[in-house]
Amino acid sequence: MDHIITAFTHAVLVDSAHTVIITDIQGVFLDDGKLVLYDPQIHTVGGQWNTSDDGKKVI
């Protein structure tokens, strides 16, 4: 599962032109094979996503 989460977080970073990164994301496979991702921490260049957004220093 690690490679799926790594690919997803990388895609978000690239697709956002390096303005957003997702960290601390977790996931679980359900019995039907679907992957559910949860508990993301989102950081943006401007640091305005939420109170946990540590901004550009994380990106």
Sequence and secondary structure as in RCSB ss.txt:
>XXXX:A:sequence
MDHIITAFTHAVLVDSAHTVIITDIQGVFLDDGKLVLYDPQIHTVGGQWNTSDDGKKVI
>XXXX:A:secstr
 HHHHHHHHHHHHHHTTSSEEEES EEEE TTS EEEE  EEEETTS SSTT  GGGT 
